[in-house]
Amino acid sequence: MGKVKNVLFIMCDQLRADHLSCAGHPHLKTPAIDGLARHGVLFPRAYVQSGVCGPSRMSYYTGRYMFSHGATWNRVPLSVRERTIGDYLLATGMRVALAGKTHVLPDTDGLERYGIEGGSALAALMRTGRFEELDRYDGHSPPGTESGYAAYLRSHGYTSDDPWSDYVISADGPDGKIVSGWHMRNVHLPARVAEEHSETAYMTREAMRFVEGMGERPWFLHLSYVKPHWPYMAPAPYHALYGAKDCLPLNRDESEWADQHPVLAAYRRHEESQSFQRPEAPGTVRPAYMGLIKQIDDWLGRLFDHLAKLGRFDDTLILFTSDHGDFLGDHWLGEKEMFYEEALRVPFIVYDPDPAADPSRGTVDRRFVEAVDVVPTTLAALGQPAYEHLVEGRSLLPLLRGGKTEAWRDAVFSELDYSFREARLLLKRGPRDCRAMMVRTDRWKYVWWQDFRPMLFDLLDDPRERRDLGAHESYAHIRRAMEERLDAWLKARKTRVTVDDAYVEARTATHKKHGIFFGMW
C-alpha cells in the first residue's frame, strides 16, 4: 500500500445505514462492502445535510451545508459561485469524472449573466458541477442524450422507444400483460431486463473501463448508483432472494398518530406514505429493496477485484456512502425528508491505502461524521490546500491515521425545504415559509420548524423516536439549549467566500502602507 493518488467516491441512492451486514442486518449479506469496512473504517453515526437527493448531494460535492450552498431541493440549481470537488481538483491536473447520478442542475441564469454560455468546454463543465460526465444517468426517468444506457439496451435487443420504462422498470404480469414498477405492488416480480444489462451492472462496467483506461494517471471517479432508489424493480434472481420474513421489524407504532406535528401529519397524507401504510406494502417492497442492495454488493465485489488486479487498491482512497435513507413504512412514512434516523443516517466507510491508516483498519468509529466531510477528506488525502474559508466539513484523516481529534464535533446538523412538496399545499404555506433545521447530539434530537412548534426526541430513552417531546413543558429547558446550538451553528456559516484567510491576514491594519491615514490627531 502507498500514498493516495486516486479517489473512488461511491454513492448509492436511498440506501439506509442499517441495510448492510457489517451494520448488523441479520439476513442481508453484503460481503464486498463488509470487506471494504475490514480494510478501512466504518462510521456508523454518519449523517447527511438534508434528507433530499439534490441538497444532500450538493453538500457532499461542495463540503458546505445547505444553508451555505443554497441548492435547497432537487429542482434548485447549484449557484455558479459555489465550488465543487471538481473545481478544487481540476486545477491539479487530475481527471474528475462521473459515472451515474448527480442531481446537479445548471445555474443557467448565472452562466448567462457571466457570459459563459455558448457551447464552450468551460460552460459544459460548469453545467455539470465540474464533473466530466462519462455517463450521467439519474434513474428517475428515461435516460436522455447524457447517457448511453438507452442505446446500450437497444443494442442488446430491447427494442423500444423507451427501453427503460418498457424493460428496466417493468415486469411480465401473471396474465401476460406488462406491468410497471412505478406501482409498488408489482415489485415482487422480476424486471424484464436481464441482470447483466441492468442499471447497476451497466454503470459498474463504465467505472471499470474508466479506471483501466486511466492507467497510471491520477483520477477522481464518482460512481453514483441509482439504486436501491425507486422504482424498486430488481432483475432476476435478485427480485426473489428475500421475503418478508427477512426484513427488519417495522419501526412504527399506533401511538405515533396521537398529537402529530402538523408537518409530519401532512407528510403522512402524501401518496407514498399512504401506500406504505397499507399492511402488505412493506413486506412487498422491502425484499425487492434488499435484492437491489445485494446486486450492488455483488458488482462492487467485481469492481474491487478489478482495482486490485490493476494495482489501484494500493493507491486509491475509497469512500462509500449514500445520499440519504428510505423510510419503507417506518413511522408510517414513505420516501425520506423527515428528520428520523432512517432517513438521515447513512452508511459511511472510508478505505485509506496510506500505511499511516494501518492501525485503524477494520475498526468502527462512533464519532459523528457528516456529508460535508467528503471534500476536506479528499483534499487532505491528496495533499491539497484545505480551502478553510469555504469548506465547512472536517477532514477524517486524523480519525483514520491517529491524528489529534480532541475537539471533534459533538453534534450533527441537517435541513429541509419542503416548499416543493404537497405538504406545503396541505398546510397552506407560502414557498418561503417551509424551512426546518435539525441538530442531533448523543442524547437529543431537536427540530426547528418555521412557524410551527419544534420536535424533540430523547434518543437515550426513546432510540426508535416514537415519542415527540416538542410540546412537553417539562422539556422546555432542553429545547432552549438545543435551539441555542442551532443559533450558534447558523452564526458560524462561512459567508466570506471570495477571498481566503491568508488574504485577510495580509491586509489587516495595513491602511497606512497604502497612504490612508484616517483618524490621526
C-alpha positions in Angstrom: 0.0 0.0 0.0 1.1 3.6 -0.5 0.2 7.2 -0.7 -3.2 8.2 -2.0 -3.1 9.1 -5.8 -6.7 8.4 -6.8 -10.1 8.7 -5.2 -13.2 6.5 -5.8 -16.3 8.1 -4.3 -19.1 5.6 -4.3 -22.6 6.7 -3.6 -25.8 4.7 -3.5 -29.2 6.4 -3.8 -31.6 5.9 -0.9 -29.5 3.2 0.9 -30.3 3.0 4.6 -27.5 2.7 7.1 -29.0 -0.5 8.7 -29.2 -2.4 5.4 -25.7 -3.9 5.4 -24.4 -7.0 7.1 -21.5 -5.0 8.6 -24.1 -2.7 10.1 -25.9 -5.7 11.7 -28.6 -6.7 9.3 -29.3 -10.3 10.1 -30.3 -11.6 6.7 -29.0 -9.2 4.0 -25.3 -10.2 3.4 -23.0 -7.7 1.8 -19.5 -9.3 1.7 -17.9 -6.8 -0.7 -19.0 -3.8 1.3 -18.1 -5.6 4.5 -14.6 -6.3 3.1 -14.2 -2.6 2.4 -15.0 -2.0 6.0 -12.5 -4.6 7.2 -9.8 -2.8 5.2 -11.0 0.7 6.3 -13.1 2.3 8.9 -16.9 2.0 9.4 -18.6 5.2 10.7 -22.0 4.1 12.0 -23.0 7.7 13.0 -22.8 9.4 9.7 -25.5 12.0 8.7 -26.5 13.8 5.6 -27.1 17.5 5.5 -30.6 17.0 4.0 -32.9 14.0 3.5 -33.5 15.1 -0.1 -31.3 13.9 -3.0 -30.3 17.3 -4.5 -29.3 19.3 -1.4 -27.7 16.3 0.2 -25.5 15.7 -2.9 -24.6 19.4 -3.2 -23.3 19.3 0.4 -21.3 16.2 -0.5 -19.9 17.9 -3.6 -19.1 21.3 -2.0 -18.3 20.5 1.6 -20.8 23.1 2.6 -24.2 23.0 4.4 -27.4 23.6 2.6 -27.8 27.0 4.3 -24.5 28.0 2.7 -24.7 26.5 -0.8 -28.4 27.3 -1.3 -29.5 24.4 -3.5 -32.3 23.6 -1.2 -34.2 21.0 -3.3 -33.9 18.7 -6.3 -35.1 21.5 -8.7 -32.9 24.2 -7.3 -29.6 24.7 -9.3 -26.3 25.0 -7.5 -25.0 28.6 -7.9 -22.1 29.1 -10.2 -20.3 30.8 -7.3 -20.2 27.5 -5.4 -17.0 25.4 -5.8 -17.3 21.6 -6.1 -14.8 18.9 -5.7 -14.2 19.2 -9.4 -13.2 22.9 -9.0 -10.7 22.0 -6.4 -9.1 19.1 -8.2 -9.2 20.0 -11.9 -6.6 22.7 -11.2 -4.2 20.0 -10.1 -4.4 18.2 -13.5 -6.5 15.3 -12.0 -9.3 14.0 -14.2 -12.6 14.3 -12.3 -15.3 12.0 -13.7 -18.8 10.8 -13.1 -20.5 7.5 -13.8 -24.1 7.7 -12.7 -26.3 10.2 -10.9 -25.5 13.7 -9.5 -28.8 15.7 -9.5 -26.7 18.7 -10.4 -28.8 21.3 -12.2 -27.1 24.1 -14.2 -27.3 27.6 -12.9 -28.4 28.8 -16.4 -29.1 32.3 -15.1 -25.7 32.7 -13.6 -23.9 31.3 -16.7 -25.8 33.7 -18.9 -25.1 36.6 -16.6 -21.4 35.9 -16.7 -21.4 35.2 -20.4 -20.2 31.6 -20.1 -22.9 30.1 -22.3 -22.2 29.3 -26.0 -21.1 25.7 -26.1 -17.6 26.2 -24.7 -15.8 23.4 -22.8 -15.9 25.6 -19.7 -19.7 26.1 -20.0 -20.2 22.3 -20.3 -18.2 21.6 -17.2 -19.9 24.3 -15.2 -23.3 22.9 -16.2 -22.4 19.6 -14.7 -20.9 20.6 -11.4 -17.4 20.3 -12.8 -17.7 16.5 -13.3 -16.7 15.1 -16.7 -19.8 13.0 -17.4 -18.6 9.6 -18.6 -22.3 8.6 -18.4 -24.8 10.5 -16.5 -27.9 8.6 -15.5 -30.2 9.9 -12.8 -32.6 6.9 -12.8 -35.9 8.8 -12.3 -37.0 8.9 -15.9 -35.9 7.5 -19.3 -32.2 8.4 -19.9 -31.6 11.1 -22.4 -28.6 12.1 -24.5 -26.4 12.5 -21.4 -26.4 8.7 -21.1 -25.6 5.8 -23.4 -27.8 3.4 -21.5 -30.8 3.5 -23.8 -28.7 2.9 -26.9 -26.9 0.1 -25.0 -30.2 -1.6 -24.2 -31.4 -1.3 -27.8 -28.1 -2.9 -29.0 -28.9 -5.9 -26.8 -32.3 -6.5 -28.2 -34.6 -4.3 -26.0 -36.4 -2.8 -29.0 -38.4 0.2 -27.8 -38.5 4.0 -28.0 -38.3 3.8 -24.2 -36.5 0.6 -23.1 -36.1 1.9 -19.6 -39.8 2.1 -19.0 -40.6 -1.0 -21.1 -37.9 -3.3 -19.7 -35.8 -2.0 -16.8 -38.7 -0.9 -14.6 -41.4 -3.2 -15.9 -42.3 -6.9 -15.4 -44.4 -9.5 -17.1 -47.6 -9.9 -15.1 -49.3 -13.2 -14.3 -51.9 -12.5 -17.0 -49.2 -11.9 -19.6 -49.6 -8.1 -19.6 -46.6 -5.9 -18.9 -46.9 -4.1 -15.5 -44.9 -1.1 -14.3 -42.6 -0.9 -11.3 -44.0 2.5 -10.6 -46.8 0.6 -8.9 -45.1 -0.8 -5.9 -47.5 -3.8 -5.8 -45.6 -5.2 -8.8 -42.0 -5.1 -7.4 -42.1 -8.7 -6.2 -41.8 -9.6 -9.9 -38.5 -9.8 -11.8 -37.7 -6.8 -14.1 -37.9 -7.6 -17.8 -34.2 -6.6 -18.3 -31.6 -9.3 -17.8 -29.4 -8.8 -14.8 -26.2 -8.3 -16.9 -28.0 -5.4 -18.7 -29.4 -3.7 -15.6 -28.6 -0.3 -14.4 -26.2 -1.4 -11.7 -24.3 -3.8 -14.0 -24.0 -1.2 -16.7 -22.7 1.6 -14.5 -20.2 -0.6 -12.7 -18.7 -1.7 -16.1 -18.5 2.0 -17.1 -16.4 2.6 -13.9 -14.2 -0.4 -14.5 -13.5 0.8 -18.1 -12.6 4.2 -16.9 -10.2 3.0 -14.2 -8.5 0.7 -16.6 -8.2 3.3 -19.3 -6.6 5.8 -16.9 -3.5 3.6 -16.4 -1.1 5.4 -14.0 -2.7 8.8 -14.5 -4.4 10.2 -11.4 -8.2 10.4 -11.2 -11.2 11.1 -9.1 -14.2 9.0 -10.0 -17.7 9.5 -8.6 -19.5 6.2 -9.1 -23.1 7.0 -8.3 -25.6 4.2 -8.4 -29.3 5.0 -8.9 -30.3 2.0 -6.7 -31.8 1.0 -4.4 -34.0 4.1 -5.0 -37.4 3.6 -6.5 -38.7 2.2 -8.9 -37.9 -0.8 -6.7 -37.7 -3.2 -9.7 -34.9 -5.8 -9.3 -33.8 -8.2 -12.1 -33.8 -12.0 -11.6 -32.5 -13.6 -9.4 -32.3 -10.6 -7.1 -36.1 -10.0 -7.0 -36.6 -13.3 -5.2 -33.6 -13.6 -2.8 -35.5 -12.3 0.2 -39.0 -12.5 1.6 -41.0 -10.6 4.2 -39.5 -12.8 7.0 -36.0 -11.5 6.1 -36.9 -7.8 6.6 -36.1 -5.7 9.7 -39.1 -5.2 12.0 -41.1 -2.1 11.1 -40.4 0.8 13.3 -43.9 2.2 13.8 -46.5 2.3 16.5 -50.1 3.4 16.7 -49.1 5.9 19.4 -47.3 7.9 16.7 -50.7 9.1 15.4 -51.5 10.9 18.6 -50.7 14.7 18.8 -48.8 14.7 15.5 -46.7 17.6 14.5 -48.5 19.4 11.7 -45.8 19.0 9.1 -45.4 15.3 9.9 -49.1 14.8 9.7 -49.1 16.4 6.2 -46.3 14.1 5.1 -48.3 11.1 6.2 -51.0 12.2 3.8 -48.6 12.0 0.8 -49.4 9.2 -1.6 -46.2 7.4 -0.9 -46.8 7.4 2.8 -50.4 6.2 2.4 -49.2 3.4 0.2 -46.6 2.3 2.8 -49.3 2.4 5.5 -51.0 -0.5 3.8 -50.2 -3.6 5.8 -49.0 -5.6 2.8 -46.7 -2.8 1.3 -43.5 -3.1 3.5 -43.4 -6.8 3.0 -43.7 -6.4 -0.7 -41.2 -3.6 -1.2 -38.5 -4.3 1.3 -37.5 -7.7 -0.1 -37.0 -6.0 -3.6 -35.1 -3.2 -1.9 -32.8 -5.7 -0.3 -32.3 -7.5 -3.6 -31.2 -4.3 -5.2 -28.6 -3.8 -2.4 -27.4 -7.3 -2.8 -26.9 -6.7 -6.5 -24.9 -3.6 -5.8 -22.7 -5.5 -3.4 -22.0 -8.3 -5.9 -21.0 -5.7 -8.6 -18.8 -3.8 -6.1 -17.1 -7.1 -5.5 -16.2 -7.3 -9.2 -15.1 -3.7 -9.1 -12.9 -4.1 -6.1 -11.3 -7.2 -7.7 -10.7 -5.2 -10.8 -9.0 -2.4 -8.8 -6.8 -5.0 -7.1 -5.8 -6.6 -10.4 -4.8 -3.2 -11.8 -2.9 -2.2 -8.6 -5.3 0.6 -7.9 -6.3 -0.8 -4.5 -2.8 0.3 -3.3 -3.1 4.0 -4.2 -6.9 4.8 -4.2 -8.9 6.4 -1.4 -12.4 4.8 -1.4 -15.4 6.4 0.2 -18.7 4.5 0.3 -21.9 6.2 1.3 -25.5 7.1 0.4 -27.3 10.4 -0.2 -30.0 9.6 2.4 -32.1 6.6 3.6 -35.6 5.4 2.9 -38.5 5.0 5.4 -40.0 2.0 3.7 -43.0 2.3 6.0 -41.2 3.2 9.2 -43.0 5.9 11.2 -46.0 5.5 8.8 -44.0 7.2 6.1 -42.6 6.6 2.6 -39.7 8.3 0.9 -37.3 10.3 3.1 -37.0 14.0 4.1 -38.4 13.9 7.7 -35.6 14.0 10.3 -35.8 10.5 11.6 -32.7 8.3 11.8 -34.0 6.0 8.9 -33.7 9.0 6.5 -30.7 10.9 7.7 -28.2 8.3 9.0 -26.3 6.7 6.1 -23.7 4.1 5.6 -20.2 5.6 5.6 -17.0 3.6 5.0 -13.5 5.0 4.3 -10.6 3.0 3.0 -7.3 4.8 3.1 -4.4 2.9 1.4 -1.7 5.0 3.2 0.3 2.9 5.7 -0.5 5.6 8.4 -4.0 4.2 8.4 -3.0 0.6 9.2 -3.8 0.8 12.9 -7.4 1.9 12.2 -8.2 -0.9 9.7 -11.3 -2.9 10.5 -12.4 -0.6 13.3 -15.7 1.0 14.0 -15.5 4.7 14.9 -18.6 6.0 16.6 -17.7 9.7 16.3 -20.1 11.9 14.3 -19.5 12.2 10.6 -21.3 14.4 8.1 -21.6 14.5 4.3 -19.7 17.8 4.2 -16.6 15.8 5.4 -16.0 14.2 2.0 -14.5 17.2 0.3 -12.0 18.1 3.1 -11.0 14.4 3.5 -10.3 14.1 -0.2 -8.3 17.3 -0.3 -6.2 16.3 2.7 -5.6 12.8 1.4 -4.3 14.3 -1.9 -2.1 16.9 -0.1 -4.2 19.8 -1.5 -5.0 23.1 0.3 -7.9 22.9 2.7 -9.8 26.0 1.4 -11.0 26.6 5.0 -12.7 29.9 4.2 -15.2 27.9 2.1 -15.3 24.3 3.2 -17.4 23.7 6.3 -16.8 19.9 6.8 -13.8 18.3 8.6 -11.1 16.0 7.2 -11.4 12.5 8.5 -7.7 11.7 8.0 -6.9 12.3 11.7 -9.5 9.7 12.6 -8.1 7.3 10.0 -4.4 7.9 10.8 -4.4 8.5 14.5 -4.1 12.3 14.5 -5.3 14.8 17.1 -9.1 14.8 17.4 -9.7 16.1 21.0 -12.1 18.7 19.8 -14.1 16.5 17.4 -17.8 17.5 16.8 -20.4 16.6 19.3 -23.4 17.3 17.1 -24.6 17.0 13.5 -27.0 19.2 11.5 -29.5 18.8 8.7 -32.0 20.9 6.9 -35.2 20.7 4.8 -37.0 23.0 2.4 -40.4 21.3 1.8 -41.8 24.1 -0.4 -41.9 21.9 -3.5 -43.9 19.2 -1.7 -47.6 18.6 -1.4 -47.3 19.2 2.4 -46.9 22.9 1.7 -50.3 23.0 -0.1 -51.9 20.9 2.7 -50.6 23.4 5.3 -51.4 26.4 3.2 -47.9 27.7 3.4 -46.0 30.1 1.0 -42.9 29.0 -0.9 -40.7 30.9 1.6 -42.4 29.5 4.7 -41.3 25.9 4.6 -37.9 25.7 6.4 -36.7 23.3 9.0 -33.4 22.6 10.7 -32.2 19.7 12.9 -29.4 19.3 15.5 -28.6 15.9 16.9 -26.3 15.2 19.8 -25.5 12.0 21.6 -28.8 12.1 23.5 -31.1 14.7 21.9 -32.6 15.4 18.5 -34.2 18.8 18.1 -36.0 20.1 15.0 -36.9 23.7 14.5 -39.9 24.3 12.2 -40.6 27.6 10.7 -43.9 28.9 12.3 -44.6 25.6 13.9 -43.7 24.1 17.3 -40.4 22.2 17.5 -39.9 18.5 17.7 -37.7 16.8 20.3 -36.6 13.2 20.9 -34.7 11.7 23.8 -32.5 9.2 21.9 -31.4 7.6 25.2 -34.9 6.7 26.4 -36.6 6.6 23.0 -34.0 5.4 20.4 -36.7 4.5 17.9 -38.0 8.1 18.0 -41.7 7.3 18.7 -42.3 10.0 21.4 -42.1 13.6 20.3 -41.4 15.8 23.3 -41.6 19.0 21.4 -44.8 20.2 23.2 -44.0 18.9 26.7 -43.4 21.7 29.1 -41.1 19.7 31.3 -38.5 19.6 28.4 -38.6 23.3 27.7 -35.1 23.8 29.1 -33.7 21.1 26.8 -35.4 22.7 23.8 -33.9 26.1 24.7 -30.4 24.6 25.0 -30.8 22.8 21.6 -32.1 25.9 19.9 -29.1 27.8 21.2 -26.9 25.1 19.5 -28.8 25.8 16.2 -28.3 29.5 16.6 -24.6 29.1 17.2 -24.2 26.8 14.2 -26.1 29.3 11.9 -23.9 32.2 13.1 -20.8 30.1 12.2 -21.6 29.6 8.5 -18.9 30.7 6.1 -20.1 33.7 4.1 -16.9 35.4 3.1 -16.3 33.2 0.0 -14.4 35.4 -2.5 -11.1 35.7 -0.5 -9.3 33.3 1.9 -8.0 33.8 5.4 -4.4 34.5 4.1 -5.8 37.3 2.0 -7.4 38.9 5.1 -4.3 38.4 7.3 -2.0 40.0 4.7 -4.2 43.1 4.6 -5.2 43.5 8.3 -4.4 47.0 9.6 -2.3 47.9 6.5 -4.1 51.1 5.5 -1.1 53.4 6.2 1.0 51.4 3.8 -1.5 52.5 1.2 -1.3 56.2 2.1 -4.6 56.1 4.1 -4.1 58.0 7.4 -7.6 58.3 8.8 -8.2 59.1 12.4 -4.8 60.6 13.1 -4.6 63.6 15.6 
